[in-house]
Amino acid sequence: MSTTDRFLVIDFGTSAIKAGVVDGRGRTLGVGTVDYTPATPQPDWIECDEDTYWRSVQRAVGAAWRDAVRDHGDAPLAALTITGQGETFFCLDESLRPLRPAIVWLDNRAVAEAEILSQRFGPEEIYARTGQPDSFATWPAAKILWLRRHQPDVIARTRWFALLEDWLIARLSGQLVGESALWSSSMMLNIDDGTWWTEMLEVIDVTPHQLPRIAAPGDIVGAVGYAAAQELGITAGIPIVAGSVDLLVAAVGAGSIEPGTISEITGTVLGVMTCTTERPHELAAGLPVYRHVVPGLWCLAPYSQTAGLVLRWLRDNFYGPPGERSPDVSFDAVVAEAASVPPGADGVTFLPHLAGAWFPEYDLSAKAAIVGLTLATRRGHVVRAALESVGYMLRSHIENLASIGVAPARVVSLGPSARSELWRQIKADIAQLPVERVDATESTIVGSAVLAAVSIGTHPDFQTAVGAMVRTGERTEPDSRTASLYDRRYTDYRALYRVLEPTFRHDGSDAR
C-alpha cells in the first residue's frame, strides 16, 4: 500500500474531455481539459467522430501528465481508469474501429423507436429490469432500432456495439469490455444480475455476441498497449481499471458511500446522487437507480439534461462567438455578472430545456424559454435566472427523493460550479438546505481515483480510501430571508413548463 501511487483518470464529458493525475492521498497533481463540439447534422441529431474523441484524449492526457511532472516530479502510473457520460455509443467493425460517428446520448432522433419499445414492454417492466423509468430516445436500444430502420447498411456491417468508454478501453488495450452501471442505462442489461435482457435484444435484433464482456466497477480489464501508450505519452503495461458512470464516481468523490447525503454535480448536465441499501423496485417517483460502485449499495441518480450547458450557450450567444469575444469572458466571469441582480432575478424566469427535459418531466421535446423581460432587464438578469433554473431543477430532484422517504439533511456540491459562492448560495436558498463543497474541484476524477486505489490495493476499502482522499471544504447555509421568495419563484418555474408544454411539439418536425 502506497499513498504515492499515481492514477490517470480520463473523463468523457459531453462537451469536454478531462484527464487528471491523482495520487493516493487524493491530491490532483495535474489536469488537462480539452473542449470539443459534437456535430449536429440534422435537428435532434448529435454525433461525434472517433478522431475528435481520440485527439481530445491525447491532448488532455498530455496536458495533465505535463502538469504532474512539472509540479510534482516524474513517477510511474499505478493504474488508468475511465469515467464519463453514459449511453453514447459506436458501431464497430471486426477490428474494433467505428463504422460511423458515435451517436451521443443527447441525440433525440429515436423518439418513435423509444415509443415502440415502451409499448412493447411497458414502464414497469423496463424499471424492474433496468432501473430506468421508461423507454426514451436517449437509450442505445432505441437508437439501435432507429439504425436498423434507417441505416441498415451500417447495421449489416456492425460486428460490435460499444459504449464510448468501451471503445476507449478497446483502443487502449485491444480488449472490448463494458462496465455494468454504464450499460444499465442502455435498456439492454438486467440491473440485478448484470446479464443481458434477452427479450429486449430479440426485439432490436442484437445478439449477446455483438456486445462487450461486462465487468464490475473496479475490475482490472486489460493493460495499455504499446501503440496507444506511445500516442498518449505514457508507459505501456499500465493496468486499466473499469470505471463507472460519472454520476456514480462523483458521489464517491463527495464521500457519499453510505446513506445520508445528497451530492450534486453541475457539469454539462445536473446530476444528483444519493445511496441506499435497498433498491426501489416499484416505479414510484420514477427515480433512476444504479448499482453503486461500493458493493452492496444502490445509487438513486436523477439528472437534468442541461445545466452547465446553459452557461455555455449563454456565453456563446450573449458574449460573442468563439474567436470574437474577449478572452476575459470565462465561465466565472459569466456567473459573476449575476451577482448584481437580486434573488428572483426581478421576475425573469429561465426554462433551461435546450436539449429537452429529463427528470422529472421526461419530455425530450421540451424547449427552453426566457420569460419576464422588460426594458429594465440586463444581461445579468438572464444569467441570474439561468443559475436559479439549475437551483429549481435541484429542488425538484430533492422533492422527488423525499417522496420515497429519502431526505438527507445536506447537499454536497461538486465540480467547477461548486467554486462559485454565488451559485452555492442560490442552490442553498432554493433548496433550503446547507450546501457544502469538497476541496477537490475535479470530484469525478478524484472519485475515479478512489475506485482505482481500492482496486489495486493502495487502500484496503472504500472507507479508508475516502478518508484519505476526500476532504470537504466550505459550508453555505441557506438564507431564511429568501425562503418565501424562492417558494413563489419555484412555483412560477414549474408553472411555466406546464403552460408552454403544449407548444413544444409545434416545431414543424415530422420526427414526432
C-alpha positions as CSV (number, residue, x, y, z in Angstrom):
1,M,0.0,0.0,0.0
2,S,1.5,3.3,-1.1
3,T,-0.2,6.7,-1.0
4,T,2.3,7.9,-3.5
5,D,0.7,5.7,-6.2
6,R,-0.5,7.8,-9.2
7,F,-3.7,7.2,-11.1
8,L,-4.6,8.6,-14.5
9,V,-8.3,9.3,-15.0
10,I,-9.9,10.1,-18.3
11,D,-13.3,11.7,-18.0
12,F,-15.6,11.9,-21.1
13,G,-17.8,14.9,-20.7
14,T,-20.4,15.8,-23.4
15,S,-18.6,19.0,-24.4
16,A,-15.1,18.5,-22.9
17,I,-12.7,15.7,-22.2
18,K,-10.7,15.9,-19.0
19,A,-7.7,13.9,-17.8
20,G,-6.4,14.0,-14.3
21,V,-3.4,12.6,-12.4
22,V,-4.3,11.9,-8.8
23,D,-2.2,10.4,-6.0
24,G,-3.2,8.1,-3.2
25,R,-3.8,11.0,-0.8
26,G,-6.4,12.5,-3.2
27,R,-4.2,15.3,-4.4
28,T,-4.8,16.3,-8.0
29,L,-1.3,16.6,-9.4
30,G,-2.3,17.6,-12.9
31,V,-5.4,18.3,-15.0
32,G,-5.9,18.7,-18.8
33,T,-9.2,19.9,-20.3
34,V,-10.0,19.9,-24.0
35,D,-13.3,21.4,-25.2
36,Y,-14.9,19.9,-28.3
37,T,-18.1,20.4,-30.1
38,P,-20.2,17.4,-31.3
39,A,-21.7,17.7,-34.7
40,T,-25.5,18.4,-35.3
41,P,-26.0,17.2,-38.9
42,Q,-29.8,17.4,-38.5
43,P,-32.3,18.7,-35.9
44,D,-32.3,16.3,-32.9
45,W,-29.1,14.6,-34.2
46,I,-25.9,14.9,-32.1
47,E,-22.9,12.9,-33.2
48,C,-19.1,12.9,-32.7
49,D,-16.4,11.1,-34.7
50,E,-13.6,8.9,-33.4
51,D,-10.8,11.3,-34.4
52,T,-12.4,14.1,-32.3
53,Y,-12.5,12.0,-29.3
54,W,-9.1,10.5,-29.7
55,R,-7.3,13.8,-30.4
56,S,-9.0,15.3,-27.4
57,V,-8.0,12.4,-25.2
58,Q,-4.4,12.7,-26.4
59,R,-4.3,16.5,-25.7
60,A,-6.0,16.2,-22.3
61,V,-3.7,13.3,-21.1
62,G,-0.6,15.2,-22.4
63,A,-1.6,18.4,-20.5
64,A,-2.4,16.5,-17.3
65,W,0.8,14.5,-17.4
66,R,3.0,17.6,-18.1
67,D,1.5,19.4,-15.2
68,A,2.0,16.5,-12.8
69,V,5.7,16.0,-13.9
70,R,6.4,19.8,-13.8
71,D,4.9,20.4,-10.4
72,H,5.4,17.0,-8.6
73,G,8.2,15.2,-10.5
74,D,8.1,12.1,-12.6
75,A,6.8,8.8,-11.2
76,P,5.1,5.8,-12.8
77,L,1.4,5.4,-13.1
78,A,-0.2,2.7,-10.9
79,A,-3.4,2.4,-13.0
80,L,-5.6,4.1,-15.5
81,T,-9.4,4.4,-15.3
82,I,-12.2,5.9,-17.4
83,T,-15.4,7.6,-16.5
84,G,-17.9,9.9,-18.1
85,Q,-21.2,10.1,-20.0
86,G,-23.4,7.1,-20.4
87,E,-25.3,6.0,-23.4
88,T,-23.1,7.5,-26.2
89,F,-22.2,4.5,-28.4
90,F,-20.3,3.4,-31.5
91,C,-21.0,0.7,-34.1
92,L,-17.6,-1.1,-34.5
93,D,-16.3,-3.4,-37.2
94,E,-14.4,-6.7,-36.7
95,S,-11.2,-4.6,-36.0
96,L,-12.9,-2.6,-33.3
97,R,-13.0,0.6,-35.5
98,P,-16.1,2.8,-35.7
99,L,-18.2,2.5,-38.8
100,R,-19.9,5.8,-38.3
101,P,-19.7,8.7,-35.8
102,A,-20.8,7.9,-32.3
103,I,-24.4,8.8,-31.5
104,V,-24.3,11.0,-28.4
105,W,-26.6,10.4,-25.5
106,L,-28.3,13.8,-26.0
107,D,-29.3,12.8,-29.5
108,N,-33.1,12.6,-29.8
109,R,-33.6,11.0,-33.2
110,A,-35.1,7.8,-31.9
111,V,-38.3,9.1,-30.3
112,A,-40.6,6.9,-32.4
113,E,-38.4,3.8,-31.7
114,A,-38.4,4.6,-28.0
115,E,-42.2,4.6,-28.1
116,I,-42.3,1.3,-29.9
117,L,-40.2,-0.3,-27.1
118,S,-42.2,1.4,-24.4
119,Q,-45.4,-0.1,-25.8
120,R,-43.8,-3.5,-26.2
121,F,-42.5,-3.7,-22.6
122,G,-44.2,-1.0,-20.5
123,P,-42.6,1.3,-17.9
124,E,-43.0,-1.1,-15.0
125,E,-41.1,-4.0,-16.7
126,I,-38.4,-1.6,-18.0
127,Y,-37.9,-0.2,-14.5
128,A,-37.8,-3.7,-13.0
129,R,-35.2,-4.9,-15.5
130,T,-33.0,-1.9,-15.9
131,G,-33.7,0.6,-13.1
132,Q,-34.7,3.2,-15.7
133,P,-38.2,4.6,-15.6
134,D,-39.2,4.0,-19.2
135,S,-38.0,3.8,-22.8
136,F,-36.6,7.1,-24.1
137,A,-34.7,8.2,-27.2
138,T,-31.6,8.6,-25.0
139,W,-31.1,4.8,-24.6
140,P,-28.9,2.9,-27.1
141,A,-31.6,0.2,-27.5
142,A,-33.9,2.8,-29.1
143,K,-31.1,4.2,-31.3
144,I,-30.0,0.8,-32.5
145,L,-33.6,0.1,-33.5
146,W,-33.5,3.5,-35.3
147,L,-30.3,2.5,-37.1
148,R,-31.9,-0.8,-38.1
149,R,-34.8,1.0,-39.6
150,H,-33.0,4.0,-41.2
151,Q,-29.3,2.9,-41.8
152,P,-29.5,-0.9,-42.3
153,D,-26.2,-0.8,-44.2
154,V,-24.4,0.3,-41.0
155,I,-26.1,-2.4,-39.0
156,A,-25.2,-5.1,-41.6
157,R,-21.5,-4.2,-41.2
158,T,-21.6,-3.9,-37.4
159,R,-19.7,-6.6,-35.5
160,W,-19.9,-4.9,-32.1
161,F,-22.0,-2.3,-30.3
162,A,-19.8,-0.4,-27.8
163,L,-20.4,2.5,-25.4
164,L,-17.9,5.3,-25.6
165,E,-15.8,4.1,-22.6
166,D,-15.8,0.6,-24.1
167,W,-14.3,2.0,-27.3
168,L,-11.5,3.7,-25.4
169,I,-10.7,0.6,-23.4
170,A,-10.5,-1.3,-26.8
171,R,-8.4,1.5,-28.3
172,L,-6.0,1.3,-25.4
173,S,-5.8,-2.4,-24.8
174,G,-7.4,-4.3,-27.7
175,Q,-10.0,-5.8,-25.3
176,L,-13.7,-4.9,-25.6
177,V,-15.1,-4.7,-22.1
178,G,-18.1,-2.8,-20.8
179,E,-19.0,-1.8,-17.3
180,S,-22.3,-2.8,-15.6
181,A,-23.5,0.6,-14.4
182,L,-22.8,2.3,-17.8
183,W,-24.7,-0.4,-19.6
184,S,-27.6,-0.5,-17.2
185,S,-29.0,2.7,-18.9
186,S,-28.7,1.1,-22.3
187,M,-32.1,-0.6,-21.7
188,M,-30.4,-3.9,-22.7
189,L,-28.9,-5.1,-19.4
190,N,-30.6,-6.6,-16.3
191,I,-29.5,-4.4,-13.4
192,D,-30.0,-7.0,-10.7
193,D,-27.6,-9.7,-12.1
194,G,-25.7,-7.9,-14.9
195,T,-26.9,-10.3,-17.6
196,W,-28.2,-9.2,-21.0
197,W,-32.0,-8.7,-21.2
198,T,-32.8,-11.4,-23.8
199,E,-36.3,-10.2,-24.7
200,M,-35.1,-6.7,-25.4
201,L,-32.2,-8.0,-27.5
202,E,-34.6,-10.1,-29.6
203,V,-36.8,-7.1,-30.3
204,I,-33.9,-4.9,-31.5
205,D,-32.3,-7.9,-33.2
206,V,-29.0,-7.8,-31.4
207,T,-27.2,-10.9,-30.1
208,P,-25.1,-11.1,-26.9
209,H,-22.1,-11.9,-29.2
210,Q,-22.3,-8.4,-30.6
211,L,-21.9,-6.9,-27.1
212,P,-18.9,-6.5,-24.8
213,R,-17.9,-8.6,-21.9
214,I,-19.4,-7.0,-18.8
215,A,-17.2,-6.2,-15.8
216,A,-17.9,-4.6,-12.4
217,P,-16.6,-1.2,-11.4
218,G,-13.0,-1.7,-10.1
219,D,-12.3,-4.8,-12.1
220,I,-8.9,-4.8,-14.0
221,V,-10.0,-5.2,-17.6
222,G,-6.7,-5.0,-19.5
223,A,-3.4,-3.1,-19.9
224,V,-2.4,-0.2,-22.0
225,G,-0.8,-1.5,-25.2
226,Y,2.5,-0.2,-26.7
227,A,1.0,1.7,-29.7
228,A,-1.6,3.6,-27.5
229,A,1.0,4.3,-24.9
230,Q,3.2,5.9,-27.5
231,E,0.4,8.1,-28.8
232,L,-0.6,9.2,-25.3
233,G,3.0,9.7,-24.0
234,I,2.6,7.2,-21.1
235,T,4.2,3.8,-20.3
236,A,2.8,0.6,-21.8
237,G,1.5,-2.1,-19.5
238,I,-0.4,0.2,-17.1
239,P,-3.4,-1.7,-15.7
240,I,-6.8,-0.4,-16.8
241,V,-9.4,-0.4,-14.1
242,A,-13.1,-0.5,-15.1
243,G,-14.6,2.9,-14.0
244,S,-18.3,3.8,-14.0
245,V,-20.8,6.5,-14.8
246,D,-19.6,10.0,-13.9
247,L,-22.5,10.5,-11.6
248,L,-21.6,7.4,-9.5
249,V,-17.8,8.1,-9.2
250,A,-18.7,11.8,-8.4
251,A,-20.7,10.5,-5.5
252,V,-17.6,8.7,-4.3
253,G,-15.6,11.9,-4.8
254,A,-18.1,13.6,-2.5
255,G,-17.6,10.9,0.2
256,S,-21.1,9.6,-0.4
257,I,-20.5,5.9,0.3
258,E,-23.3,5.4,2.8
259,P,-26.9,6.8,3.1
260,G,-27.4,10.3,4.4
261,T,-26.1,12.7,1.9
262,I,-27.3,14.1,-1.4
263,S,-24.4,15.1,-3.8
264,E,-25.0,17.2,-6.9
265,I,-22.7,18.0,-9.7
266,T,-23.4,20.8,-12.1
267,G,-21.5,19.9,-15.2
268,T,-22.9,19.8,-18.7
269,V,-25.9,18.2,-17.0
270,L,-27.2,18.5,-13.4
271,G,-26.7,15.1,-11.7
272,V,-28.0,14.3,-8.2
273,M,-26.8,11.2,-6.3
274,T,-27.7,9.6,-3.0
275,C,-27.2,6.0,-1.9
276,T,-29.5,3.5,-0.3
277,T,-29.1,-0.1,1.0
278,E,-32.3,-1.2,-0.8
279,R,-33.1,-1.0,-4.5
280,P,-36.5,0.5,-5.2
281,H,-38.5,-1.9,-7.4
282,E,-41.7,0.0,-7.8
283,L,-41.8,2.7,-10.4
284,A,-42.9,5.2,-7.7
285,A,-41.4,8.6,-8.3
286,G,-39.5,7.2,-11.4
287,L,-36.1,7.7,-9.9
288,P,-33.3,6.2,-12.0
289,V,-31.4,3.6,-10.0
290,Y,-27.9,2.2,-10.5
291,R,-25.7,-0.2,-8.6
292,H,-23.3,1.9,-6.6
293,V,-19.6,1.3,-7.2
294,V,-19.5,0.3,-3.5
295,P,-20.6,-3.3,-3.2
296,G,-24.0,-3.7,-1.5
297,L,-25.2,-0.2,-2.2
298,W,-27.6,1.3,-4.7
299,C,-27.5,4.8,-6.1
300,L,-30.5,6.9,-6.9
301,A,-29.3,9.2,-9.7
302,P,-31.8,11.5,-11.3
303,Y,-30.4,14.1,-13.6
304,S,-31.4,17.0,-15.9
305,Q,-30.3,17.4,-19.5
306,T,-28.9,20.9,-19.4
307,A,-27.2,22.7,-16.5
308,G,-23.6,24.0,-17.2
309,L,-24.6,23.6,-20.9
310,V,-26.9,26.5,-20.3
311,L,-24.0,28.7,-19.3
312,R,-22.0,27.6,-22.3
313,W,-25.0,28.6,-24.5
314,L,-25.3,31.9,-22.8
315,R,-21.6,32.6,-23.2
316,D,-21.5,31.7,-26.9
317,N,-24.7,33.6,-27.7
318,F,-24.7,36.6,-25.3
319,Y,-21.0,37.3,-25.1
320,G,-19.9,36.8,-28.7
321,P,-18.9,33.7,-30.6
322,P,-15.7,31.8,-30.0
323,G,-12.7,33.7,-31.6
324,E,-14.5,37.0,-31.4
325,R,-15.3,37.5,-27.7
326,S,-12.9,38.9,-25.2
327,P,-10.5,36.3,-23.7
328,D,-11.7,37.6,-20.3
329,V,-15.1,36.1,-20.7
330,S,-14.6,32.9,-18.7
331,F,-17.5,30.9,-17.2
332,D,-16.6,32.5,-13.8
333,A,-17.0,35.9,-15.4
334,V,-20.4,35.0,-16.7
335,V,-21.5,33.8,-13.3
336,A,-20.1,36.9,-11.6
337,E,-22.3,39.1,-13.7
338,A,-25.4,37.7,-11.9
339,A,-24.1,39.0,-8.6
340,S,-25.5,42.5,-9.1
341,V,-29.0,41.1,-9.6
342,P,-31.3,40.4,-6.6
343,P,-32.7,36.9,-5.8
344,G,-35.6,36.1,-8.1
345,A,-33.9,38.0,-11.0
346,D,-36.5,40.7,-10.8
347,G,-39.1,38.3,-12.2
348,V,-37.1,36.9,-15.1
349,T,-37.6,33.1,-15.4
350,F,-35.3,30.8,-17.5
351,L,-36.6,27.5,-18.6
352,P,-33.4,25.7,-19.3
353,H,-34.5,22.8,-21.6
354,L,-32.1,23.5,-24.5
355,A,-31.8,19.8,-25.3
356,G,-35.2,18.5,-24.0
357,A,-36.2,17.9,-20.4
358,W,-35.2,14.8,-18.5
359,F,-36.1,14.2,-14.8
360,P,-38.8,14.8,-13.6
361,E,-40.6,15.8,-16.8
362,Y,-39.2,13.2,-19.1
363,D,-40.1,15.2,-22.2
364,L,-37.3,15.2,-24.8
365,S,-39.4,17.6,-27.0
366,A,-39.2,20.3,-24.3
367,K,-37.8,23.7,-25.3
368,A,-36.1,26.5,-23.4
369,A,-37.6,29.9,-22.8
370,I,-36.8,33.2,-21.1
371,V,-39.8,34.9,-19.7
372,G,-40.4,38.2,-17.8
373,L,-38.2,40.5,-19.8
374,T,-38.7,44.3,-19.6
375,L,-36.8,47.4,-20.8
376,A,-35.0,47.3,-17.5
377,T,-33.7,43.8,-18.0
378,R,-30.0,43.4,-18.3
379,R,-27.8,40.5,-19.4
380,G,-27.1,39.8,-15.8
381,H,-30.8,39.2,-15.1
382,V,-30.8,36.4,-17.7
383,V,-27.6,34.9,-16.3
384,R,-29.1,35.0,-12.7
385,A,-32.3,33.4,-14.0
386,A,-30.3,30.7,-15.6
387,L,-28.4,30.0,-12.4
388,E,-31.6,29.9,-10.5
389,S,-33.1,27.5,-13.0
390,V,-30.5,24.9,-12.1
391,G,-31.4,25.5,-8.4
392,Y,-35.0,24.8,-9.3
393,M,-34.1,21.6,-11.0
394,L,-32.1,20.6,-8.0
395,R,-35.1,21.3,-5.7
396,S,-37.3,19.1,-8.0
397,H,-34.8,16.2,-7.5
398,I,-34.8,16.7,-3.8
399,E,-38.6,16.8,-3.5
400,N,-38.9,13.6,-5.5
401,L,-36.3,11.8,-3.4
402,A,-38.3,13.0,-0.3
403,S,-41.5,11.5,-1.8
404,I,-40.0,8.0,-1.3
405,G,-38.6,8.7,2.1
406,V,-35.1,9.8,1.2
407,A,-34.5,13.2,2.7
408,P,-30.9,13.8,3.7
409,A,-30.0,16.9,5.7
410,R,-27.3,18.4,3.5
411,V,-26.1,18.7,-0.1
412,V,-22.5,18.3,-1.2
413,S,-21.8,20.4,-4.3
414,L,-19.2,19.1,-6.8
415,G,-17.5,20.2,-9.9
416,P,-16.2,23.5,-11.1
417,S,-19.5,25.2,-10.3
418,A,-19.0,24.5,-6.6
419,R,-16.3,27.1,-6.6
420,S,-18.8,29.8,-7.1
421,E,-20.0,31.2,-3.7
422,L,-22.9,32.9,-5.5
423,W,-24.1,29.7,-7.2
424,R,-23.8,27.7,-3.9
425,Q,-25.8,30.3,-2.1
426,I,-28.5,30.2,-4.8
427,K,-28.8,26.4,-4.5
428,A,-28.8,26.6,-0.7
429,D,-31.5,29.2,-0.7
430,I,-33.8,27.5,-3.2
431,A,-33.4,24.0,-1.6
432,Q,-33.3,25.5,1.9
433,L,-30.5,23.1,2.8
434,P,-26.9,23.7,3.7
435,V,-24.6,23.2,0.7
436,E,-21.0,22.0,1.2
437,R,-18.3,21.7,-1.3
438,V,-15.3,19.3,-1.5
439,D,-11.8,20.7,-1.6
440,A,-11.1,19.0,-4.9
441,T,-12.5,20.8,-7.9
442,E,-12.5,17.7,-10.0
443,S,-14.5,15.4,-7.8
444,T,-15.3,13.0,-10.6
445,I,-11.6,12.5,-11.3
446,V,-10.9,12.1,-7.5
447,G,-13.8,9.6,-7.1
448,S,-12.5,7.6,-10.1
449,A,-9.0,7.6,-8.5
450,V,-10.6,6.3,-5.2
451,L,-12.1,3.4,-7.2
452,A,-8.8,2.6,-8.8
453,A,-6.9,2.9,-5.5
454,V,-9.2,0.3,-3.9
455,S,-8.9,-1.9,-7.0
456,I,-5.2,-2.2,-6.9
457,G,-4.8,-2.2,-3.1
458,T,-3.4,1.3,-2.5
459,H,-6.2,1.4,0.1
460,P,-7.9,-1.7,1.6
461,D,-11.5,-0.5,1.3
462,F,-13.7,2.5,0.3
463,Q,-14.0,3.8,3.8
464,T,-10.2,4.1,4.2
465,A,-9.8,5.4,0.7
466,V,-12.4,8.1,1.1
467,G,-11.0,9.1,4.5
468,A,-7.5,9.5,2.9
469,M,-8.5,11.1,-0.4
470,V,-11.7,13.2,0.0
471,R,-11.9,16.4,2.0
472,T,-14.9,18.7,2.4
473,G,-14.5,22.5,2.3
474,E,-16.8,25.5,2.8
475,R,-20.3,25.2,4.0
476,T,-23.0,27.6,2.7
477,E,-26.1,28.0,4.9
478,P,-29.5,28.8,3.4
479,D,-30.7,32.4,3.9
480,S,-34.1,32.1,5.6
481,R,-35.0,35.6,4.3
482,T,-35.2,34.3,0.7
483,A,-37.3,31.2,1.5
484,S,-40.7,32.6,0.7
485,L,-39.5,34.4,-2.4
486,Y,-37.9,31.3,-3.8
487,D,-41.0,29.3,-2.9
488,R,-43.0,31.6,-5.1
489,R,-40.4,31.7,-7.9
490,Y,-40.1,27.9,-7.8
491,T,-43.9,27.7,-8.2
492,D,-43.6,30.1,-11.2
493,Y,-40.8,28.0,-12.7
494,R,-42.9,24.8,-12.5
495,A,-46.0,26.6,-13.9
496,L,-44.0,27.9,-16.8
497,Y,-43.3,24.4,-18.0
498,R,-46.9,23.4,-17.8
499,V,-48.1,26.5,-19.7
500,L,-45.6,26.0,-22.5
501,E,-45.6,22.2,-22.8
502,P,-48.4,22.2,-25.4
503,T,-46.2,24.3,-27.7
504,F,-43.1,22.1,-27.6
505,R,-44.1,19.8,-30.5
506,H,-45.2,22.6,-32.8
507,D,-41.9,22.9,-34.5
508,G,-42.7,21.6,-37.9
509,S,-40.8,18.4,-37.3
510,D,-42.1,15.1,-38.8
511,A,-39.9,13.2,-36.3
512,R,-42.6,13.2,-33.5
